[in-house]
Amino acid sequence: MADQLRKHNLVDFSSQQSIGVGLRSPHIIEMITQRPQLGWLEIHSENYFNPHSLARQQLRQLQPHYPISCHGIGLSLGSADPLNVQHLQQLKQLVTETEPFLISDHLSWSSVDGHYFNDLLPLPYTEEALNNFCDKVIQVQDVLQRPMLIENPSSYLQFQHSTIPEWEFLMAVQQRTDCGLLLDLNNIYVSSFNHGFDCQTYLAAINPAVVQEIHLAGFIRKQLPQGEIWIDTHSQPVSDEVWLLYQQWVHCHGSETPTLIEWDADIPPLAILLAEANKAQAIIDKELANAIICNHA
């Protein structure tokens, strides 16, 4: 299965086309008519499940011009519930038609007894939860006959009976299922404040060879009676600190990994989203220029 899955892996991105943005409804007409220069687009899979919807028709207009990534929020891979067969079949139909170069979902759960919450909830990091999560990932990959990526979460609470650090849990999922990783640098930064760990400890535990996508987004700081908490809202520009983490990643591991700018709430004009994408490209360009200088020194 591993070899069969790998053959569907990434398209070859050069450093000049590895930056993408999330396709959001306020921007779709402008994307169709203007087709700005971008490496790729990411969609939220569930928004495109209906093959007869306007959204699906609009996606078909964009497919010839941009590689598409399908990013899901509804598989609830960490739930004790069995996989939702209807949801999985709808995803398979979308994947069959769209032929995305990446398919991803989250290290989280969101359902109990078939009832879904409007959130991506954190897992207890235990051997039992690890076994359950890995079983679900393998089932999805077997149905899709494609690899999927698992994204590290942002979280605001932890389970007292967790026994495995999140970064070790995430790498164990990858090793047991042969999935790829979607590394969200903003999520690492937000969770590091909320839970008091070091971003560098997290990043040092991640095998860069299995990271097949990077997410960058913004967050907010909120004051509660118990103290300050950071919330991954995707409603702000990428913070300076997260840009530094991205620069570090590119410097250490190269610039070919597809990188996405996420903006899901308080969505700005497309020009602002594209400006964020240009910042990511500027970091890549600077690192490439420095590498050329070093090679010729």
N, C-alpha and C positions, 0 to 999 in steps of 0.2 A: 504493500500500500504506500509506503514512504516514497518510493521512486515514482509511482503513478501520480501521487499528489504533487511532487516537486516539479513535474513537467508543466504544471499550470502556473508556476510561480511568476515572479515579476517580469513585466516588460523591461527592456533595457533603457533605463533613464540616464541621460547624460546630466552633468552638473548644471546645464542650462535649461533643463525642463523637469526638474524633480519637485518643483513647488506647485501645490494645488490648493484649492479652496473648497469649502463645503458649499454645495449648490443649495440655495435657500429660495423659497418662493418669491420674495420681493425682487430678486435679481434675475429670475429666469428669462423674462422677455429681453432684458438687456443683454444677457449672455447669448441668447439666440441671435439677436440682431447685430451685435457688435463683435462677438467672439474674441474677447481679449486674449492676449498671449498668456497662456497658462499651461503647465505641464499636464494637469489632470483635474478631475472633479470627483468629489465624494458625495454620495447621496445617503440619506437615511433610508435604509431598505424598506421599512414598513410603509413609508409614504408613497411607495411605488408598487405596492402589491397588486392593485387593481389594474389589469392589463388594458381596460377600456377607459381609464381615467385621463383627464387632461394632463395631469402630471406625467403620466407614462408617455403620452403623445409628445409632450415637450421634450422629455428625455430622449426619445427616438430622434429628435431633430439635432440634439447635441452629440449623440454617440459617434457620428462619423468624424467629429472634430476633436474630441477629448477622450482619453482613456477614462474609464469609470471605475470607482471603487464603491462597493456596497458595505455600508457600516450599519450594523443592526443594533437595536436596543431591546428586542423583545424575546430573544431565545430563553432568557432566564436560566442560564446554564448552571448556576449554583443552587437552584431550587431543589428541594426534595421531590417536587412534582416530576412526573415523567415529561419528556419533551412534548410540546404541543405539535401534534402531527400535522394539523392543518397549517399552522404557521410555517413549519419546516417545508411543506410542499409548496406554499406560496413563495417562500424564499428560493426554492429550487427552480420554480418557473421563472422568476425574475432573473436568476443567475443564468439560466439557459438562454434567455433572450438577450440579456444585456452583455454577457460574457465579460464581467468585470475582471480586472487584473488582480484585485484584492477583495477578500470578503472578511469582515471582522465583526466581533462582538466583545462583550465586556466580562471582566473578572468580577461577577456580581450575581445577584438573584433579584427577582421582582414578582414572584408569584407564590401563593399558598392555596392549595386545593382548587386551582383553576382561577382564582381571583388575583388580578394584577394590580400592582401599585404603580403610581406614576413617578417612579424613582428607581435608580439603580442602587440596590442596597448592599452593604458590605458583607463579606463572608466571615465566618469563624475560620481561622487558619489552623485547621486540624487535619490529621490523616483521613478522617472520615469525610470531611468536606472535600479534600483533595481527590480522593477516590471517586466521589460522586461527580465532581466537576470534570475530571478527566474522562469518565465514562460518557458524559454528555458531549464533550468535544469530539470524541471518537465517533459517536453515533452521527453527529452532524456531518463530519467529514466523509463518513461512509455514504451517507445519502447524497451529498452534493458531489462526491467524487472530486473534491477540490480541497486544498488546504484552507484553513481559516487562521486569522490572527486574533489573539486575545489581548485586550487593552487593560493595562493597569488602571485601577480606579482612583478617584479622589474620595476621601471618606472623612467623616466627622465624629465617629465613635469606633471603638474597638471592643471585641469580645474578650472578657477576662480569661476565658479558657482557650484562647488562641495559643498555640505552641510553636508556630512556624512564622518567622518574619515574612512580611509580604513579598519581598524580593526573592526569597528562597521558594516560597509557594508558587510564584509566577514561573520561575525557572523549572520547578518540578513539573508543572503543567506542560511546559514546552517539551521537556525531555521525555515525558511519558506518552505524549500524544503526537509528537512531531509537528505540532502547529508552529506558526510563526508568532512573533510578538509585535504588537502595536504599542510603541513606547510614547506615552503622553507625558511630556516634560512638565507641563503645567500641573498635572495631577500629582506628580512626585513632589513638586515644590509646595503645593497647597497642603498635601498630607504631611509633609515633613514638619510644617509649622503646627498643624493640628495635633500631631502625635509625638512630636519631639525627636524625630530621627534626623540623620544627616543625609542630604541628597547624594553626597558622594559615596556613602556606604551603599545606598540603593543602586546607583549607577555602576559601581565597581562589581556588583554581583551579577549584572546582566551581560550575557554573551552577545556582543554586537553582531555576530554572524547570523543570529536568528531574528534580529530586529529588522522588519521589512516595511515599517511605516513609522513616522513620527508625527505626533499632534502638538500643536502650539495654540494656546488660547489665553484668554484673560480671566481674572477672578476678582472678587470683591472681598473687602475686610468688613466684618460686622461685629459690633460690640454687643455682648450679651451680659446679663447679670453675673454669669460665671466667668466672664473674661472674653477676650477677642477670639474670633473664629474666622477662618478664611473659607470662602465658598466658591466652588468652581462653577461660575454662572455662564461662562462663554459670552459675556456681555460687555467686555472691555478689550482694549488693545492688549497685546502680549506685554507682560511686565518686563522691565529691564533685567530683573534677575533671571527670568526664564530665557530671555534672549542670550544671556551669558551661558546658561546651561546648554543652549543649542550651539552656540559658538564652540564651547568645549567639546560637544559631541562631534561636530563637523571636523574640528581640528584633530581629534583623536581617531576618528573612524571613517572619515571621508564624507563626500557630499552627494553620493548617488542614492541614498535612501529617500524614497518619496516622503515629502514633508507637507503637512496640511495645516492651513490656517482655519481654525474653527471660530465661528461667531453665530450663536444660536438664539440669543435674546437681545432686545434693544438693537436690532439689526440695523447697521448704518448703510449709507449709500455704497454701491458696489465699489466706487473709487477708493473708499477708505479700506475696504477689505483687500483690494488689489495693492494698496500702499503697504499693508502688512506683509503681503506676499513678496513685495519688492524688498522689504527689510531682510526677509529670510534669504532672498537671492543675493543681496549685498554681502551678507555674512559668508555665503559660499564663495562669491567672487573674491572677497578679501583673502580667505584662506587659500584659494587656488593661486592667487597672485603671490602670496607669501611663500607657498611651496615652490613656485617657479624661481623666485629669487634665491631660495635656499639651495635649489638644485644647481643653480648657475654660480653659486658663490665659490 
